Amino acid sequence: MKNVTLRAGNEQDFFSRGKVLARLADAGQPMPEERTVSFEDPADLLRLLTASRLEVFRSVKAEPGSITVIAGRLQRDRSAIAALSNAM
């Protein structure tokens, strides 16, 4: 998976995207590399994307690695990075 899209959307948006994917699957077409995570309430998205989590996301995007490697790069305790990754 190359891209993850975070957006605000409602139930209708969710099922519309599902229908598009179902049609692709029925036609034997490849699924898009992108994944979408929708939040009905944008405040829920803001609670998920804390500054600490954004820092971890950016570090992983720049250079993927193990939790130990990422923790070292960010100069943070390994258990804190593991807890952040488990909460996502």
PDB file with one MODEL, atoms N, CA, C and O in Angstrom:
MODEL        1
ATOM      1  N   MET A   1       0.853  -1.172   0.000  1.00  0.00           N
ATOM      2  CA  MET A   1       0.000   0.000   0.000  1.00  0.00           C
ATOM      3  C   MET A   1       0.898   1.234   0.000  1.00  0.00           C
ATOM      4  O   MET A   1       1.777   1.384   0.849  1.00  0.00           O
ATOM      5  N   LYS A   2       0.658   2.108  -0.968  1.00  0.00           N
ATOM      6  CA  LYS A   2       1.501   3.283  -1.106  1.00  0.00           C
ATOM      7  C   LYS A   2       0.885   4.531  -0.489  1.00  0.00           C
ATOM      8  O   LYS A   2       1.608   5.366   0.054  1.00  0.00           O
ATOM      9  N   ASN A   3      -0.431   4.673  -0.560  1.00  0.00           N
ATOM     10  CA  ASN A   3      -1.076   5.894  -0.090  1.00  0.00           C
ATOM     11  C   ASN A   3      -2.228   5.575   0.847  1.00  0.00           C
ATOM     12  O   ASN A   3      -2.977   4.620   0.644  1.00  0.00           O
ATOM     13  N   VAL A   4      -2.348   6.397   1.874  1.00  0.00           N
ATOM     14  CA  VAL A   4      -3.491   6.346   2.765  1.00  0.00           C
ATOM     15  C   VAL A   4      -4.088   7.735   2.769  1.00  0.00           C
ATOM     16  O   VAL A   4      -3.393   8.719   3.023  1.00  0.00           O
ATOM     17  N   THR A   5      -5.384   7.815   2.488  1.00  0.00           N
ATOM     18  CA  THR A   5      -6.085   9.085   2.481  1.00  0.00           C
ATOM     19  C   THR A   5      -6.971   9.163   3.709  1.00  0.00           C
ATOM     20  O   THR A   5      -7.764   8.257   3.966  1.00  0.00           O
ATOM     21  N   LEU A   6      -6.840  10.236   4.463  1.00  0.00           N
ATOM     22  CA  LEU A   6      -7.707  10.495   5.609  1.00  0.00           C
ATOM     23  C   LEU A   6      -8.666  11.586   5.200  1.00  0.00           C
ATOM     24  O   LEU A   6      -8.255  12.615   4.664  1.00  0.00           O
ATOM     25  N   ARG A   7      -9.949  11.364   5.453  1.00  0.00           N
ATOM     26  CA  ARG A   7     -10.929  12.366   5.052  1.00  0.00           C
ATOM     27  C   ARG A   7     -12.149  12.325   5.949  1.00  0.00           C
ATOM     28  O   ARG A   7     -12.400  11.353   6.661  1.00  0.00           O
ATOM     29  N   ALA A   8     -12.888  13.403   5.890  1.00  0.00           N
ATOM     30  CA  ALA A   8     -14.200  13.431   6.534  1.00  0.00           C
ATOM     31  C   ALA A   8     -15.210  12.943   5.505  1.00  0.00           C
ATOM     32  O   ALA A   8     -15.133  13.307   4.331  1.00  0.00           O
ATOM     33  N   GLY A   9     -16.135  12.138   5.931  1.00  0.00           N
ATOM     34  CA  GLY A   9     -17.146  11.625   5.007  1.00  0.00           C
ATOM     35  C   GLY A   9     -18.267  10.967   5.774  1.00  0.00           C
ATOM     36  O   GLY A   9     -18.149  10.663   6.961  1.00  0.00           O
ATOM     37  N   ASN A  10     -19.354  10.757   5.066  1.00  0.00           N
ATOM     38  CA  ASN A  10     -20.499  10.136   5.718  1.00  0.00           C
ATOM     39  C   ASN A  10     -20.674   8.696   5.239  1.00  0.00           C
ATOM     40  O   ASN A  10     -19.869   8.183   4.461  1.00  0.00           O
ATOM     41  N   GLU A  11     -21.723   8.067   5.712  1.00  0.00           N
ATOM     42  CA  GLU A  11     -22.001   6.672   5.371  1.00  0.00           C
ATOM     43  C   GLU A  11     -22.197   6.486   3.865  1.00  0.00           C
ATOM     44  O   GLU A  11     -21.757   5.489   3.293  1.00  0.00           O
ATOM     45  N   GLN A  12     -22.850   7.439   3.240  1.00  0.00           N
ATOM     46  CA  GLN A  12     -23.083   7.360   1.791  1.00  0.00           C
ATOM     47  C   GLN A  12     -21.759   7.363   1.026  1.00  0.00           C
ATOM     48  O   GLN A  12     -21.598   6.613   0.063  1.00  0.00           O
ATOM     49  N   ASP A  13     -20.818   8.198   1.448  1.00  0.00           N
ATOM     50  CA  ASP A  13     -19.492   8.226   0.816  1.00  0.00           C
ATOM     51  C   ASP A  13     -18.798   6.869   0.944  1.00  0.00           C
ATOM     52  O   ASP A  13     -18.183   6.379  -0.002  1.00  0.00           O
ATOM     53  N   PHE A  14     -18.909   6.283   2.118  1.00  0.00           N
ATOM     54  CA  PHE A  14     -18.287   4.987   2.377  1.00  0.00           C
ATOM     55  C   PHE A  14     -18.830   3.925   1.418  1.00  0.00           C
ATOM     56  O   PHE A  14     -18.062   3.189   0.799  1.00  0.00           O
ATOM     57  N   PHE A  15     -20.157   3.851   1.301  1.00  0.00           N
ATOM     58  CA  PHE A  15     -20.749   2.830   0.443  1.00  0.00           C
ATOM     59  C   PHE A  15     -20.509   3.118  -1.043  1.00  0.00           C
ATOM     60  O   PHE A  15     -20.420   2.187  -1.843  1.00  0.00           O
ATOM     61  N   SER A  16     -20.406   4.377  -1.413  1.00  0.00           N
ATOM     62  CA  SER A  16     -20.086   4.715  -2.806  1.00  0.00           C
ATOM     63  C   SER A  16     -18.698   4.205  -3.172  1.00  0.00           C
ATOM     64  O   SER A  16     -18.509   3.628  -4.242  1.00  0.00           O
ATOM     65  N   ARG A  17     -17.721   4.417  -2.283  1.00  0.00           N
ATOM     66  CA  ARG A  17     -16.370   3.898  -2.536  1.00  0.00           C
ATOM     67  C   ARG A  17     -16.380   2.375  -2.575  1.00  0.00           C
ATOM     68  O   ARG A  17     -15.673   1.767  -3.379  1.00  0.00           O
ATOM     69  N   GLY A  18     -17.180   1.758  -1.709  1.00  0.00           N
ATOM     70  CA  GLY A  18     -17.282   0.301  -1.692  1.00  0.00           C
ATOM     71  C   GLY A  18     -17.838  -0.251  -2.993  1.00  0.00           C
ATOM     72  O   GLY A  18     -17.380  -1.287  -3.477  1.00  0.00           O
ATOM     73  N   LYS A  19     -18.824   0.436  -3.564  1.00  0.00           N
ATOM     74  CA  LYS A  19     -19.404  -0.011  -4.835  1.00  0.00           C
ATOM     75  C   LYS A  19     -18.374   0.056  -5.965  1.00  0.00           C
ATOM     76  O   LYS A  19     -18.315  -0.834  -6.814  1.00  0.00           O
ATOM     77  N   VAL A  20     -17.579   1.100  -5.969  1.00  0.00           N
ATOM     78  CA  VAL A  20     -16.534   1.227  -6.988  1.00  0.00           C
ATOM     79  C   VAL A  20     -15.550   0.062  -6.861  1.00  0.00           C
ATOM     80  O   VAL A  20     -15.181  -0.549  -7.864  1.00  0.00           O
ATOM     81  N   LEU A  21     -15.130  -0.243  -5.651  1.00  0.00           N
ATOM     82  CA  LEU A  21     -14.193  -1.343  -5.441  1.00  0.00           C
ATOM     83  C   LEU A  21     -14.820  -2.688  -5.809  1.00  0.00           C
ATOM     84  O   LEU A  21     -14.150  -3.554  -6.372  1.00  0.00           O
ATOM     85  N   ALA A  22     -16.104  -2.861  -5.492  1.00  0.00           N
ATOM     86  CA  ALA A  22     -16.791  -4.109  -5.837  1.00  0.00           C
ATOM     87  C   ALA A  22     -16.864  -4.285  -7.351  1.00  0.00           C
ATOM     88  O   ALA A  22     -16.676  -5.390  -7.859  1.00  0.00           O
ATOM     89  N   ARG A  23     -17.133  -3.206  -8.063  1.00  0.00           N
ATOM     90  CA  ARG A  23     -17.176  -3.285  -9.528  1.00  0.00           C
ATOM     91  C   ARG A  23     -15.813  -3.661 -10.111  1.00  0.00           C
ATOM     92  O   ARG A  23     -15.729  -4.453 -11.050  1.00  0.00           O
ATOM     93  N   LEU A  24     -14.755  -3.094  -9.552  1.00  0.00           N
ATOM     94  CA  LEU A  24     -13.410  -3.446 -10.003  1.00  0.00           C
ATOM     95  C   LEU A  24     -13.138  -4.926  -9.753  1.00  0.00           C
ATOM     96  O   LEU A  24     -12.611  -5.623 -10.621  1.00  0.00           O
ATOM     97  N   ALA A  25     -13.498  -5.401  -8.566  1.00  0.00           N
ATOM     98  CA  ALA A  25     -13.277  -6.805  -8.227  1.00  0.00           C
ATOM     99  C   ALA A  25     -14.079  -7.716  -9.146  1.00  0.00           C
ATOM    100  O   ALA A  25     -13.562  -8.727  -9.621  1.00  0.00           O
ATOM    101  N   ASP A  26     -15.341  -7.366  -9.400  1.00  0.00           N
ATOM    102  CA  ASP A  26     -16.190  -8.175 -10.284  1.00  0.00           C
ATOM    103  C   ASP A  26     -15.624  -8.242 -11.700  1.00  0.00           C
ATOM    104  O   ASP A  26     -15.764  -9.253 -12.388  1.00  0.00           O
ATOM    105  N   ALA A  27     -14.987  -7.159 -12.124  1.00  0.00           N
ATOM    106  CA  ALA A  27     -14.425  -7.107 -13.478  1.00  0.00           C
ATOM    107  C   ALA A  27     -13.017  -7.698 -13.541  1.00  0.00           C
ATOM    108  O   ALA A  27     -12.398  -7.728 -14.605  1.00  0.00           O
ATOM    109  N   GLY A  28     -12.510  -8.172 -12.390  1.00  0.00           N
ATOM    110  CA  GLY A  28     -11.162  -8.731 -12.373  1.00  0.00           C
ATOM    111  C   GLY A  28     -10.074  -7.686 -12.498  1.00  0.00           C
ATOM    112  O   GLY A  28      -8.939  -8.012 -12.847  1.00  0.00           O
ATOM    113  N   GLN A  29     -10.402  -6.440 -12.221  1.00  0.00           N
ATOM    114  CA  GLN A  29      -9.435  -5.337 -12.320  1.00  0.00           C
ATOM    115  C   GLN A  29      -8.631  -5.229 -11.020  1.00  0.00           C
ATOM    116  O   GLN A  29      -9.110  -5.634  -9.961  1.00  0.00           O
ATOM    117  N   PRO A  30      -7.432  -4.693 -11.095  1.00  0.00           N
ATOM    118  CA  PRO A  30      -6.632  -4.529  -9.877  1.00  0.00           C
ATOM    119  C   PRO A  30      -7.233  -3.467  -8.953  1.00  0.00           C
ATOM    120  O   PRO A  30      -7.842  -2.495  -9.399  1.00  0.00           O
ATOM    121  N   MET A  31      -7.044  -3.684  -7.678  1.00  0.00           N
ATOM    122  CA  MET A  31      -7.501  -2.722  -6.677  1.00  0.00           C
ATOM    123  C   MET A  31      -6.504  -1.568  -6.608  1.00  0.00           C
ATOM    124  O   MET A  31      -5.306  -1.774  -6.797  1.00  0.00           O
ATOM    125  N   PRO A  32      -6.984  -0.372  -6.341  1.00  0.00           N
ATOM    126  CA  PRO A  32      -6.062   0.766  -6.215  1.00  0.00           C
ATOM    127  C   PRO A  32      -5.099   0.555  -5.041  1.00  0.00           C
ATOM    128  O   PRO A  32      -5.427  -0.111  -4.059  1.00  0.00           O
ATOM    129  N   GLU A  33      -3.927   1.129  -5.166  1.00  0.00           N
ATOM    130  CA  GLU A  33      -2.925   1.053  -4.106  1.00  0.00           C
ATOM    131  C   GLU A  33      -3.323   1.901  -2.898  1.00  0.00           C
ATOM    132  O   GLU A  33      -2.783   1.719  -1.806  1.00  0.00           O
ATOM    133  N   GLU A  34      -4.250   2.809  -3.089  1.00  0.00           N
ATOM    134  CA  GLU A  34      -4.649   3.746  -2.039  1.00  0.00           C
ATOM    135  C   GLU A  34      -5.685   3.133  -1.107  1.00  0.00           C
ATOM    136  O   GLU A  34      -6.546   2.369  -1.543  1.00  0.00           O
ATOM    137  N   ARG A  35      -5.599   3.466   0.162  1.00  0.00           N
ATOM    138  CA  ARG A  35      -6.596   3.099   1.151  1.00  0.00           C
ATOM    139  C   ARG A  35      -7.158   4.395   1.731  1.00  0.00           C
ATOM    140  O   ARG A  35      -6.436   5.378   1.902  1.00  0.00           O
ATOM    141  N   THR A  36      -8.449   4.383   2.029  1.00  0.00           N
ATOM    142  CA  THR A  36      -9.105   5.573   2.556  1.00  0.00           C
ATOM    143  C   THR A  36      -9.671   5.280   3.939  1.00  0.00           C
ATOM    144  O   THR A  36     -10.329   4.261   4.150  1.00  0.00           O
ATOM    145  N   VAL A  37      -9.409   6.175   4.868  1.00  0.00           N
ATOM    146  CA  VAL A  37      -9.976   6.105   6.204  1.00  0.00           C
ATOM    147  C   VAL A  37     -10.835   7.343   6.367  1.00  0.00           C
ATOM    148  O   VAL A  37     -10.343   8.467   6.276  1.00  0.00           O
ATOM    149  N   SER A  38     -12.129   7.132   6.608  1.00  0.00           N
ATOM    150  CA  SER A  38     -13.070   8.245   6.713  1.00  0.00           C
ATOM    151  C   SER A  38     -13.516   8.449   8.152  1.00  0.00           C
ATOM    152  O   SER A  38     -13.632   7.501   8.930  1.00  0.00           O
ATOM    153  N   PHE A  39     -13.758   9.684   8.477  1.00  0.00           N
ATOM    154  CA  PHE A  39     -14.262  10.060   9.791  1.00  0.00           C
ATOM    155  C   PHE A  39     -15.503  10.915   9.581  1.00  0.00           C
ATOM    156  O   PHE A  39     -15.451  11.927   8.883  1.00  0.00           O
ATOM    157  N   GLU A  40     -16.614  10.515  10.181  1.00  0.00           N
ATOM    158  CA  GLU A  40     -17.825  11.335  10.064  1.00  0.00           C
ATOM    159  C   GLU A  40     -17.645  12.658  10.786  1.00  0.00           C
ATOM    160  O   GLU A  40     -18.132  13.695  10.338  1.00  0.00           O
ATOM    161  N   ASP A  41     -16.946  12.611  11.898  1.00  0.00           N
ATOM    162  CA  ASP A  41     -16.711  13.822  12.674  1.00  0.00           C
ATOM    163  C   ASP A  41     -15.237  14.194  12.562  1.00  0.00           C
ATOM    164  O   ASP A  41     -14.387  13.450  13.051  1.00  0.00           O
ATOM    165  N   PRO A  42     -14.907  15.320  11.936  1.00  0.00           N
ATOM    166  CA  PRO A  42     -13.502  15.722  11.798  1.00  0.00           C
ATOM    167  C   PRO A  42     -12.769  15.810  13.147  1.00  0.00           C
ATOM    168  O   PRO A  42     -11.548  15.663  13.193  1.00  0.00           O
ATOM    169  N   ALA A  43     -13.491  16.043  14.224  1.00  0.00           N
ATOM    170  CA  ALA A  43     -12.857  16.098  15.542  1.00  0.00           C
ATOM    171  C   ALA A  43     -12.238  14.745  15.903  1.00  0.00           C
ATOM    172  O   ALA A  43     -11.217  14.696  16.589  1.00  0.00           O
ATOM    173  N   ASP A  44     -12.848  13.648  15.446  1.00  0.00           N
ATOM    174  CA  ASP A  44     -12.272  12.323  15.690  1.00  0.00           C
ATOM    175  C   ASP A  44     -10.926  12.188  14.989  1.00  0.00           C
ATOM    176  O   ASP A  44      -9.991  11.610  15.542  1.00  0.00           O
ATOM    177  N   LEU A  45     -10.828  12.712  13.792  1.00  0.00           N
ATOM    178  CA  LEU A  45      -9.566  12.694  13.054  1.00  0.00           C
ATOM    179  C   LEU A  45      -8.497  13.489  13.807  1.00  0.00           C
ATOM    180  O   LEU A  45      -7.349  13.055  13.909  1.00  0.00           O
ATOM    181  N   LEU A  46      -8.876  14.637  14.325  1.00  0.00           N
ATOM    182  CA  LEU A  46      -7.917  15.465  15.053  1.00  0.00           C
ATOM    183  C   LEU A  46      -7.450  14.781  16.335  1.00  0.00           C
ATOM    184  O   LEU A  46      -6.297  14.946  16.733  1.00  0.00           O
ATOM    185  N   ARG A  47      -8.324  14.019  16.986  1.00  0.00           N
ATOM    186  CA  ARG A  47      -7.912  13.279  18.188  1.00  0.00           C
ATOM    187  C   ARG A  47      -6.920  12.173  17.827  1.00  0.00           C
ATOM    188  O   ARG A  47      -6.022  11.868  18.613  1.00  0.00           O
ATOM    189  N   LEU A  48      -7.072  11.573  16.653  1.00  0.00           N
ATOM    190  CA  LEU A  48      -6.172  10.511  16.213  1.00  0.00           C
ATOM    191  C   LEU A  48      -4.803  11.057  15.835  1.00  0.00           C
ATOM    192  O   LEU A  48      -3.781  10.457  16.167  1.00  0.00           O
ATOM    193  N   LEU A  49      -4.777  12.183  15.147  1.00  0.00           N
ATOM    194  CA  LEU A  49      -3.522  12.722  14.617  1.00  0.00           C
ATOM    195  C   LEU A  49      -2.890  13.723  15.583  1.00  0.00           C
ATOM    196  O   LEU A  49      -2.925  14.933  15.358  1.00  0.00           O
ATOM    197  N   THR A  50      -2.325  13.205  16.640  1.00  0.00           N
ATOM    198  CA  THR A  50      -1.618  14.067  17.582  1.00  0.00           C
ATOM    199  C   THR A  50      -0.262  14.461  16.990  1.00  0.00           C
ATOM    200  O   THR A  50       0.192  13.874  16.008  1.00  0.00           O
ATOM    201  N   ALA A  51       0.363  15.440  17.587  1.00  0.00           N
ATOM    202  CA  ALA A  51       1.684  15.879  17.117  1.00  0.00           C
ATOM    203  C   ALA A  51       2.696  14.733  17.186  1.00  0.00           C
ATOM    204  O   ALA A  51       3.520  14.578  16.284  1.00  0.00           O
ATOM    205  N   SER A  52       2.638  13.934  18.248  1.00  0.00           N
ATOM    206  CA  SER A  52       3.567  12.806  18.383  1.00  0.00           C
ATOM    207  C   SER A  52       3.359  11.786  17.278  1.00  0.00           C
ATOM    208  O   SER A  52       4.328  11.276  16.717  1.00  0.00           O
ATOM    209  N   ARG A  53       2.121  11.486  16.963  1.00  0.00           N
ATOM    210  CA  ARG A  53       1.837  10.510  15.903  1.00  0.00           C
ATOM    211  C   ARG A  53       2.246  11.043  14.533  1.00  0.00           C
ATOM    212  O   ARG A  53       2.756  10.296  13.698  1.00  0.00           O
ATOM    213  N   LEU A  54       2.024  12.322  14.308  1.00  0.00           N
ATOM    214  CA  LEU A  54       2.452  12.910  13.041  1.00  0.00           C
ATOM    215  C   LEU A  54       3.969  12.828  12.884  1.00  0.00           C
ATOM    216  O   LEU A  54       4.474  12.567  11.792  1.00  0.00           O
ATOM    217  N   GLU A  55       4.683  13.050  13.970  1.00  0.00           N
ATOM    218  CA  GLU A  55       6.145  12.954  13.932  1.00  0.00           C
ATOM    219  C   GLU A  55       6.564  11.531  13.549  1.00  0.00           C
ATOM    220  O   GLU A  55       7.484  11.349  12.751  1.00  0.00           O
ATOM    221  N   VAL A  56       5.894  10.529  14.113  1.00  0.00           N
ATOM    222  CA  VAL A  56       6.206   9.133  13.781  1.00  0.00           C
ATOM    223  C   VAL A  56       5.851   8.852  12.322  1.00  0.00           C
ATOM    224  O   VAL A  56       6.644   8.246  11.602  1.00  0.00           O
ATOM    225  N   PHE A  57       4.660   9.286  11.875  1.00  0.00           N
ATOM    226  CA  PHE A  57       4.259   9.092  10.470  1.00  0.00           C
ATOM    227  C   PHE A  57       5.303   9.663   9.523  1.00  0.00           C
ATOM    228  O   PHE A  57       5.716   9.006   8.568  1.00  0.00           O
ATOM    229  N   ARG A  58       5.722  10.882   9.794  1.00  0.00           N
ATOM    230  CA  ARG A  58       6.683  11.545   8.915  1.00  0.00           C
ATOM    231  C   ARG A  58       8.025  10.813   8.899  1.00  0.00           C
ATOM    232  O   ARG A  58       8.659  10.691   7.850  1.00  0.00           O
ATOM    233  N   SER A  59       8.448  10.332  10.054  1.00  0.00           N
ATOM    234  CA  SER A  59       9.698   9.606  10.133  1.00  0.00           C
ATOM    235  C   SER A  59       9.626   8.296   9.345  1.00  0.00           C
ATOM    236  O   SER A  59      10.562   7.949   8.626  1.00  0.00           O
ATOM    237  N   VAL A  60       8.527   7.581   9.482  1.00  0.00           N
ATOM    238  CA  VAL A  60       8.358   6.315   8.756  1.00  0.00           C
ATOM    239  C   VAL A  60       8.261   6.566   7.260  1.00  0.00           C
ATOM    240  O   VAL A  60       8.820   5.810   6.466  1.00  0.00           O
ATOM    241  N   LYS A  61       7.559   7.620   6.872  1.00  0.00           N
ATOM    242  CA  LYS A  61       7.432   7.937   5.456  1.00  0.00           C
ATOM    243  C   LYS A  61       8.789   8.289   4.857  1.00  0.00           C
ATOM    244  O   LYS A  61       9.104   7.873   3.743  1.00  0.00           O
ATOM    245  N   ALA A  62       9.579   9.043   5.583  1.00  0.00           N
ATOM    246  CA  ALA A  62      10.886   9.452   5.085  1.00  0.00           C
ATOM    247  C   ALA A  62      11.836   8.264   4.961  1.00  0.00           C
ATOM    248  O   ALA A  62      12.597   8.156   3.999  1.00  0.00           O
ATOM    249  N   GLU A  63      11.778   7.380   5.947  1.00  0.00           N
ATOM    250  CA  GLU A  63      12.679   6.227   5.945  1.00  0.00           C
ATOM    251  C   GLU A  63      12.081   5.131   6.822  1.00  0.00           C
ATOM    252  O   GLU A  63      12.238   5.159   8.043  1.00  0.00           O
ATOM    253  N   PRO A  64      11.395   4.165   6.208  1.00  0.00           N
ATOM    254  CA  PRO A  64      10.800   3.075   6.981  1.00  0.00           C
ATOM    255  C   PRO A  64      11.864   2.294   7.761  1.00  0.00           C
ATOM    256  O   PRO A  64      13.034   2.255   7.383  1.00  0.00           O
ATOM    257  N   GLY A  65      11.427   1.685   8.844  1.00  0.00           N
ATOM    258  CA  GLY A  65      12.339   0.875   9.648  1.00  0.00           C
ATOM    259  C   GLY A  65      11.600   0.212  10.782  1.00  0.00           C
ATOM    260  O   GLY A  65      10.389   0.373  10.928  1.00  0.00           O
ATOM    261  N   SER A  66      12.322  -0.525  11.574  1.00  0.00           N
ATOM    262  CA  SER A  66      11.727  -1.193  12.727  1.00  0.00           C
ATOM    263  C   SER A  66      11.381  -0.155  13.799  1.00  0.00           C
ATOM    264  O   SER A  66      11.808   0.997  13.729  1.00  0.00           O
ATOM    265  N   ILE A  67      10.617  -0.579  14.766  1.00  0.00           N
ATOM    266  CA  ILE A  67      10.259   0.323  15.873  1.00  0.00           C
ATOM    267  C   ILE A  67      11.532   0.785  16.583  1.00  0.00           C
ATOM    268  O   ILE A  67      11.639   1.949  16.968  1.00  0.00           O
ATOM    269  N   THR A  68      12.480  -0.107  16.757  1.00  0.00           N
ATOM    270  CA  THR A  68      13.739   0.251  17.415  1.00  0.00           C
ATOM    271  C   THR A  68      14.493   1.311  16.620  1.00  0.00           C
ATOM    272  O   THR A  68      15.010   2.269  17.196  1.00  0.00           O
ATOM    273  N   VAL A  69      14.558   1.144  15.304  1.00  0.00           N
ATOM    274  CA  VAL A  69      15.261   2.106  14.446  1.00  0.00           C
ATOM    275  C   VAL A  69      14.556   3.462  14.479  1.00  0.00           C
ATOM    276  O   VAL A  69      15.204   4.503  14.597  1.00  0.00           O
ATOM    277  N   ILE A  70      13.225   3.443  14.374  1.00  0.00           N
ATOM    278  CA  ILE A  70      12.460   4.698  14.377  1.00  0.00           C
ATOM    279  C   ILE A  70      12.606   5.407  15.719  1.00  0.00           C
ATOM    280  O   ILE A  70      12.773   6.626  15.763  1.00  0.00           O
ATOM    281  N   ALA A  71      12.546   4.650  16.809  1.00  0.00           N
ATOM    282  CA  ALA A  71      12.715   5.243  18.141  1.00  0.00           C
ATOM    283  C   ALA A  71      14.088   5.899  18.263  1.00  0.00           C
ATOM    284  O   ALA A  71      14.207   6.999  18.804  1.00  0.00           O
ATOM    285  N   GLY A  72      15.124   5.227  17.762  1.00  0.00           N
ATOM    286  CA  GLY A  72      16.461   5.810  17.805  1.00  0.00           C
ATOM    287  C   GLY A  72      16.554   7.081  16.991  1.00  0.00           C
ATOM    288  O   GLY A  72      17.159   8.063  17.423  1.00  0.00           O
ATOM    289  N   ARG A  73      15.954   7.063  15.807  1.00  0.00           N
ATOM    290  CA  ARG A  73      15.983   8.232  14.929  1.00  0.00           C
ATOM    291  C   ARG A  73      15.279   9.426  15.576  1.00  0.00           C
ATOM    292  O   ARG A  73      15.714  10.569  15.440  1.00  0.00           O
ATOM    293  N   LEU A  74      14.180   9.137  16.286  1.00  0.00           N
ATOM    294  CA  LEU A  74      13.402  10.215  16.917  1.00  0.00           C
ATOM    295  C   LEU A  74      13.879  10.523  18.329  1.00  0.00           C
ATOM    296  O   LEU A  74      13.355  11.419  18.991  1.00  0.00           O
ATOM    297  N   GLN A  75      14.875   9.774  18.783  1.00  0.00           N
ATOM    298  CA  GLN A  75      15.406   9.917  20.142  1.00  0.00           C
ATOM    299  C   GLN A  75      14.293   9.805  21.178  1.00  0.00           C
ATOM    300  O   GLN A  75      14.166  10.621  22.091  1.00  0.00           O
ATOM    301  N   ARG A  76      13.486   8.745  20.991  1.00  0.00           N
ATOM    302  CA  ARG A  76      12.383   8.476  21.906  1.00  0.00           C
ATOM    303  C   ARG A  76      12.503   7.055  22.410  1.00  0.00           C
ATOM    304  O   ARG A  76      13.162   6.221  21.790  1.00  0.00           O
ATOM    305  N   ASP A  77      11.877   6.782  23.517  1.00  0.00           N
ATOM    306  CA  ASP A  77      11.880   5.435  24.078  1.00  0.00           C
ATOM    307  C   ASP A  77      11.150   4.479  23.139  1.00  0.00           C
ATOM    308  O   ASP A  77      10.098   4.817  22.595  1.00  0.00           O
ATOM    309  N   ARG A  78      11.707   3.292  22.953  1.00  0.00           N
ATOM    310  CA  ARG A  78      11.113   2.303  22.056  1.00  0.00           C
ATOM    311  C   ARG A  78       9.674   1.980  22.452  1.00  0.00           C
ATOM    312  O   ARG A  78       8.814   1.828  21.585  1.00  0.00           O
ATOM    313  N   SER A  79       9.404   1.874  23.762  1.00  0.00           N
ATOM    314  CA  SER A  79       8.051   1.542  24.220  1.00  0.00           C
ATOM    315  C   SER A  79       7.046   2.640  23.852  1.00  0.00           C
ATOM    316  O   SER A  79       5.874   2.354  23.608  1.00  0.00           O
ATOM    317  N   ALA A  80       7.505   3.890  23.814  1.00  0.00           N
ATOM    318  CA  ALA A  80       6.601   4.996  23.435  1.00  0.00           C
ATOM    319  C   ALA A  80       6.241   4.900  21.957  1.00  0.00           C
ATOM    320  O   ALA A  80       5.093   5.138  21.582  1.00  0.00           O
ATOM    321  N   ILE A  81       7.204   4.556  21.121  1.00  0.00           N
ATOM    322  CA  ILE A  81       6.929   4.395  19.680  1.00  0.00           C
ATOM    323  C   ILE A  81       6.044   3.191  19.453  1.00  0.00           C
ATOM    324  O   ILE A  81       5.130   3.237  18.629  1.00  0.00           O
ATOM    325  N   ALA A  82       6.304   2.100  20.182  1.00  0.00           N
ATOM    326  CA  ALA A  82       5.463   0.915  20.046  1.00  0.00           C
ATOM    327  C   ALA A  82       4.027   1.224  20.466  1.00  0.00           C
ATOM    328  O   ALA A  82       3.082   0.780  19.813  1.00  0.00           O
ATOM    329  N   ALA A  83       3.859   1.978  21.542  1.00  0.00           N
ATOM    330  CA  ALA A  83       2.509   2.340  22.011  1.00  0.00           C
ATOM    331  C   ALA A  83       1.807   3.212  20.987  1.00  0.00           C
ATOM    332  O   ALA A  83       0.609   3.046  20.757  1.00  0.00           O
ATOM    333  N   LEU A  84       2.528   4.140  20.365  1.00  0.00           N
ATOM    334  CA  LEU A  84       1.931   4.984  19.328  1.00  0.00           C
ATOM    335  C   LEU A  84       1.504   4.142  18.127  1.00  0.00           C
ATOM    336  O   LEU A  84       0.420   4.337  17.577  1.00  0.00           O
ATOM    337  N   SER A  85       2.355   3.212  17.728  1.00  0.00           N
ATOM    338  CA  SER A  85       2.013   2.397  16.552  1.00  0.00           C
ATOM    339  C   SER A  85       0.854   1.467  16.855  1.00  0.00           C
ATOM    340  O   SER A  85       0.052   1.185  15.964  1.00  0.00           O
ATOM    341  N   ASN A  86       0.738   0.983  18.077  1.00  0.00           N
ATOM    342  CA  ASN A  86      -0.394   0.129  18.444  1.00  0.00           C
ATOM    343  C   ASN A  86      -1.694   0.910  18.526  1.00  0.00           C
ATOM    344  O   ASN A  86      -2.765   0.356  18.279  1.00  0.00           O
ATOM    345  N   ALA A  87      -1.615   2.185  18.866  1.00  0.00           N
ATOM    346  CA  ALA A  87      -2.816   3.018  18.982  1.00  0.00           C
ATOM    347  C   ALA A  87      -3.358   3.427  17.620  1.00  0.00           C
ATOM    348  O   ALA A  87      -4.517   3.827  17.504  1.00  0.00           O
ATOM    349  N   MET A  88      -2.524   3.330  16.589  1.00  0.00           N
ATOM    350  CA  MET A  88      -2.945   3.746  15.247  1.00  0.00           C
ATOM    351  C   MET A  88      -3.698   2.661  14.660  1.00  0.00           C
ATOM    352  O   MET A  88      -4.161   2.775  13.525  1.00  0.00           O
TER     353      MET A  88
ENDMDL
END
